[in-house]
Amino acid sequence: MLHGVPRTESKPLKQEELTERIIKVFYSVYNELGHGFLESVYEEAMAVCFRENGIRFSRQHAVPVWFHGQKIGEFRADFIVENAVLLELKALESLNAMHHAQLVNYLNATEFEVGLLLNFGPKPELSRRMLDNNRKKGLAQIKKASSSV
């Protein structure tokens, strides 16, 4: 069950229990602060709640971006939770396809298979994405380049 919605398939989602805990924290923060603050305010509030709930996390986690086996830059994930879920926060009017693509790209560039996109907009929005490691183009290129050195 993801956020109270029954699922028809019998196989549990990857990191289902952890994502449920993260979503509870998201709604707790949203219900107390509402919308209208900068993303950094919500990030700090999420960190406070994670600590209060004994959830391990790192903030603004630098993740390298690879192209043809070469590091060409990096992005900063808002949170890595329990070294298992990549978390991207937004404080926008609404999410669009670009934000979902950003999360998928972040997952593609990392070993993480599960990501959550949380928006503290006029109405709370969340999106859960999963990308199996064996389907990641970027990681395959890195592994291929590092094995040929």
BELLIN-V390606 format. One record per backbone hydrogen bond with DSSP energy under -1.0 kcal/mol. NH is the residue of the N-H (numbers start at 1). CO is the residue of the C=O. Records with the same first field share a line. If there is no record, write none. Layout:
NH->CO ; CO
This chain:
2->5
5->2
16->13
19->15
20->16
21->17
22->18
23->19
24->20
25->21
26->22
27->23
28->24
29->25
30->26
31->27
32->28
33->29
34->30
41->38
42->38
43->39
44->40
45->41
46->42
47->43
48->44
49->45
50->46
51->47
52->48
53->49
54->51
55->50
58->80
60->78
61->77
63->75
65->73
67->70
70->67
72->65
73->65
75->63
77->61
79->87
80->58
81->85
82->56
84->81
85->81
86->114
87->79
88->116
90->118
100->96
101->97
102->98
103->99
104->100
105->101
106->102
107->103
108->104
109->105
110->107
115->129
116->86
117->127
118->88
119->125
120->90
125->119
127->117
129->115
131->113
135->132
136->133
140->136
141->137
142->138
143->139
144->140
145->141
146->142
147->143
148->144
